[in-house]
Amino acid sequence: MGRFRVGIIGLLQESNTFIARQTRRADFEADLLLKGEAIRSRMESAPHEVGGFFAGLAEAGIEAVPIFLARALPYGVIGREDFEGLVREMLDALSEAGELDGVLAAPHGATVAEGYPDADGYWLSQVRQRVGSGVPVIATLDPHANLSEAMVDATDALIAYSTNPHLDQRETGMKAADMMRRILVGEIRPAQAAAFPPMAINIQCQNTSEDPLKSLCNAMAPVFAAPGILGGSLILGFPYADVVEMGSAVVVIADDDLMKAQEAADEMGRLMWDRRADFDPKFLSVEEAVSRAATRLERPVVLLDMGDNVGGGSPADSTAIVQEWLKRGRSEERAFACLFDPRVAGRACELGVGAVFEGVVGDPADPVTGRFSIESLHEGKFVETMARHGGFSEFDQGKTVVLRHQGSGLTLMVTERRMAPFSLSQLTSFGIDPESFDLIVAKGVIAPMAAYAPVAKGGFLHVDSPGVTRADMTRLSYRNRRIPLFPFEKD
Ligand SMILES: [Zn+2]
């Protein structure tokens, strides 16, 4: 028998259906849209599940056949034609790849396209149809997936990252590659089952290293490692997608025993349901958060702007927390925020370093106003060398300008492109010392904590700020979610 050949494909995007602007093909081109060997050179060493696929297959002596990879930053749903075009390209590339012994796939799990509410379930089913039932298909998932029956049916195994912030993406890809090896040599026969308890774990409670989620994960771990069980994943869910699958779930893989997989999944589903009250958090308003930060002795305090969670698809320009801080007029304090505003970034580049201008910055509906001095200008490219949430190592936020607000201690970084705060290099690469501030606004929920923990001497505060990613999901209007579903319906 010749050497095994395993194909690698991926299509990743977290789609926020509460945002009107669609994600387009150009958004994939701006991040990742690759075919064939270009995938290997770009991703082989990345702290990403696709990097893990390459590493795991190499270790097993299996030939990796990179086929197709597309990824775009979280934003609105993908436009119909763009999505259909991407899937067509993926399937054509899959056909051209020749005979394969298996496929490793990287969906996000919370992708929505116009006309395809379960976009991942759709494309995975297409892949299954193309390769046939005899070829194993293993897919990784972001635990922010909204798991569907179609995803479960289309794959031999689904393996989600087990951490949030996501720090084990590469390991997850390696686990998938190792399971593929064991299937190909005839060592195991995965049987997969899922449970869908009627609940959605709130985004504020999705930190796997803090309670209540930490103890739920600890309680599940022995079941996922029991004899005859090949693995299991807790799927947290992505609340900003108004789809029927929205919510939390669990998936278990047993060795050649579907009943055993289903029993374990159901048991874990009941465990989640029994603990649901733990996942109904108390929220801190913008006013409460800013005044609580002022009482902290250690600095800086990092305020997590949950309503403008860029990693959840939001606009990255909300000024709500900064405005509240400015209103309090503590001019002896220093605060920092990063805002997406391509118009200001462009204008500042024309004016040059040292210039002072009068203007408005950030959210057009509620901008920061006043006089600003231009401290520095940058190309906006930076590199993260540590494993951080998202599995990115190279970033490009476009034209970047650092502004000082005259008459307050506010420093703003203004970017030409939306950028999620997943790396402290986003500040330090551009001459900003995070520890010189009393207050830092980071636009996210759990993800930024991996990057900011080393400097957050005053701790983190989760802020229930307004926006398309507001933390209290009961205040969003859904049309397609399941009913009943906790926390909307409490029992
Ligand atoms: Zn995620």
Boltz pocket constraint, residues with backbone or C-beta under 6 A from the ligand:
constraints:
  - pocket:
      binder: B
      contacts: [[A, 142], [A, 143], [A, 144], [A, 166]]
      max_distance: 6.0
